């Protein structure tokens, strides 16, 4: 079974006021941290969805020219169309490559680990279902979240900011499952400079 990743890194960082993917965190640019973990995991391939014209300068030099460089490819999209367009672009490329399932990951979730990714893969392989995600606040599944190929058609015509949340709380609500992880920081996504500075202080303390 071929399981690929779709790594969403096309956001405009409007609330941050600067490209948050470039911000340093733990010695790496923020946007590269979860991608590194994805490449360390058992995902077969990763499609990195970015804005058009993105030069990938938010990735460290070692991402290029190494063995891992052959396991990801850039997918450019029109970020002005919202997250729905980013999702559609990534899922379409994964489907064209023959993926049987796709895991959606967010570039601003720096505390996702390869162990979490592999646990979701193991759960899906043991008992396939339309989706398997991480159990978030309020009992709702959240990224990282793995979708089977039977869900791919639901992503074809997403528009604006209609994305994962709408699907798993709408059409797919009764058909998937979520796994609880003992990782308090898992669902932290850094949207503002205040949130970023607070996490930096925590890591440095």
Secondary structure, 3 states (H helix, E strand, C coil): CCEEEEEECCCCCCCCCCCHHHCEECCEEHHHHHHHHHHHCCCCEEEEEEECCCCCCCCCHHHCCCHHHHHEEEEEECHHHCHHHHHHHHHHHHHHCCCCEEEEEECCCCCCCHHHHHHHHHHHHHCCCCEEEEECHHHCEEEEEEEEHHHHHHHCCCCCCCCHHHHHCCCCCCCCEEECCCCCCCCCCCCCHHHHHHHHHHHHC
